[in-house]
Amino acid sequence: MNGLDGASAPAGEATVLLVTLFDDERAIYSTYLRSCGFEVLTPDSPAHALAIAVEALPDVVVTRILQPGQSMNGLELLRRLKQHPLCSHIPVIIITSLMQPELRVEARESGSDGYLLLPTMPDALVAEIRRVVARATRSIA
């Protein structure tokens, strides 16, 4: 796990801040995202992700709700990003294996721009990233 890995993204693709402490997810998603031309940043904790978001201003944040052993989970990261003046415009996609409908409602009310249940195929994640980034770009223009 490192803070800022990934090559530069070709013009037109997004920088993705991928926040998951599960090594297999991080490897699968970051490898696939890079193969699609995205730059991928993989912090080692939600707190580190918040710091990176403020500094790097990624195009999108993808976060797991569950962040085992951390003081902040993905929903708290979502809330902090949406409350931060520099990051409030950054789209956030929640990925989770938790199926409780109240979590989806909480994510939406906290400002989530996308919500995917795991297991999520990498191509479905790419499609969701492109959808929320395009929508965010249109709303800024």
C-alpha positions as CSV (number, residue, x, y, z in Angstrom):
1,M,0.0,0.0,0.0
2,N,1.3,3.4,-0.9
3,G,-0.1,6.8,-1.0
4,L,0.2,7.9,-4.6
5,D,0.8,5.2,-7.1
6,G,-0.1,5.1,-10.8
7,A,1.0,6.6,-14.0
8,S,-0.3,9.7,-15.6
9,A,-3.7,9.4,-17.2
10,P,-4.2,10.1,-20.8
11,A,-6.2,13.2,-21.6
12,G,-9.9,12.6,-21.0
13,E,-9.6,10.0,-18.3
14,A,-10.0,10.6,-14.6
15,T,-7.8,10.5,-11.6
16,V,-9.4,8.0,-9.2
17,L,-8.8,7.9,-5.5
18,L,-9.5,4.3,-4.6
19,V,-10.1,3.7,-0.8
20,T,-10.2,0.1,0.2
21,L,-8.1,-1.8,2.7
22,F,-8.7,-5.1,1.0
23,D,-5.6,-6.0,-0.9
24,D,-7.4,-8.1,-3.5
25,E,-9.9,-5.4,-4.3
26,R,-7.2,-2.8,-4.5
27,A,-5.1,-4.9,-6.9
28,I,-8.0,-6.0,-9.1
29,Y,-9.6,-2.6,-9.4
30,S,-6.5,-0.5,-9.7
31,T,-5.0,-2.8,-12.3
32,Y,-8.1,-2.7,-14.4
33,L,-8.6,1.1,-14.0
34,R,-5.0,1.7,-15.1
35,S,-5.5,-0.6,-18.1
36,C,-8.4,1.7,-19.0
37,G,-6.2,4.8,-18.9
38,F,-7.1,6.1,-15.4
39,E,-4.6,7.4,-12.9
40,V,-5.2,5.6,-9.6
41,L,-4.2,6.8,-6.1
42,T,-4.4,4.2,-3.4
43,P,-4.1,5.6,0.2
44,D,-3.4,3.3,3.1
45,S,-6.3,4.6,5.2
46,P,-9.4,6.8,4.9
47,A,-7.7,9.6,6.9
48,H,-4.8,9.5,4.3
49,A,-7.4,9.5,1.6
50,L,-8.9,12.7,2.9
51,A,-5.5,14.3,3.0
52,I,-4.7,13.2,-0.6
53,A,-8.1,14.4,-1.8
54,V,-7.4,17.9,-0.4
55,E,-4.0,18.0,-2.0
56,A,-4.5,16.1,-5.3
57,L,-8.2,17.0,-6.0
58,P,-9.0,13.7,-7.8
59,D,-11.8,13.5,-10.3
60,V,-13.6,10.9,-8.3
61,V,-13.3,9.0,-5.1
62,V,-14.3,5.3,-4.8
63,T,-14.6,4.1,-1.3
64,R,-15.6,1.0,0.6
65,I,-18.0,1.5,3.5
66,L,-16.1,-1.0,5.6
67,Q,-12.6,0.1,6.6
68,P,-11.5,-2.5,9.2
69,G,-9.2,-1.2,11.9
70,Q,-9.6,2.5,10.9
71,S,-11.1,5.3,12.9
72,M,-13.1,6.4,9.8
73,N,-15.3,4.3,7.6
74,G,-16.3,5.1,4.0
75,L,-19.5,6.9,5.0
76,E,-17.6,9.2,7.3
77,L,-15.0,9.8,4.6
78,L,-17.9,10.7,2.2
79,R,-19.3,13.2,4.7
80,R,-16.0,14.8,5.3
81,L,-15.2,15.1,1.6
82,K,-18.6,16.7,0.9
83,Q,-18.2,19.1,3.8
84,H,-14.7,20.2,2.8
85,P,-14.7,23.4,0.7
86,L,-12.0,22.1,-1.7
87,C,-13.5,18.7,-2.1
88,S,-17.3,19.1,-2.0
89,H,-17.5,19.0,-5.8
90,I,-15.6,15.7,-6.1
91,P,-18.0,12.8,-6.9
92,V,-17.9,9.9,-4.5
93,I,-18.9,6.3,-5.3
94,I,-19.6,3.9,-2.5
95,I,-18.8,0.2,-3.0
96,T,-20.0,-2.2,-0.4
97,S,-21.0,-5.8,0.4
98,L,-23.5,-4.5,2.9
99,M,-27.0,-4.9,1.6
100,Q,-29.0,-3.0,4.2
101,P,-31.2,-0.4,2.5
102,E,-30.6,2.1,5.3
103,L,-27.0,2.3,4.3
104,R,-27.9,3.2,0.7
105,V,-30.2,5.9,2.1
106,E,-27.5,7.2,4.5
107,A,-25.0,7.3,1.6
108,R,-27.4,9.2,-0.6
109,E,-28.3,11.7,2.2
110,S,-24.5,12.2,2.8
111,G,-23.9,13.1,-0.8
112,S,-22.9,9.9,-2.5
113,D,-22.9,10.2,-6.3
114,G,-22.9,6.4,-7.0
115,Y,-23.5,3.2,-5.0
116,L,-22.4,-0.3,-6.1
117,L,-23.0,-3.6,-4.4
118,L,-20.1,-6.0,-4.3
119,P,-19.1,-8.1,-6.0
120,T,-18.8,-5.4,-8.7
121,M,-17.1,-6.3,-11.9
122,P,-14.3,-3.9,-12.8
123,D,-16.0,-2.9,-16.1
124,A,-19.1,-1.9,-14.1
125,L,-17.0,0.2,-11.8
126,V,-15.4,1.9,-14.9
127,A,-18.9,2.6,-16.3
128,E,-20.0,4.1,-13.0
129,I,-16.9,6.2,-12.7
130,R,-17.3,7.6,-16.2
131,R,-21.0,8.3,-15.5
132,V,-20.5,10.3,-12.3
133,V,-17.4,12.2,-13.7
134,A,-19.4,13.1,-16.8
135,R,-22.3,14.3,-14.7
136,A,-20.0,16.3,-12.5
137,T,-18.3,17.9,-15.5
138,R,-21.7,18.9,-17.0
139,S,-22.8,20.5,-13.7
140,I,-19.6,22.6,-13.4
141,A,-19.8,23.8,-17.0
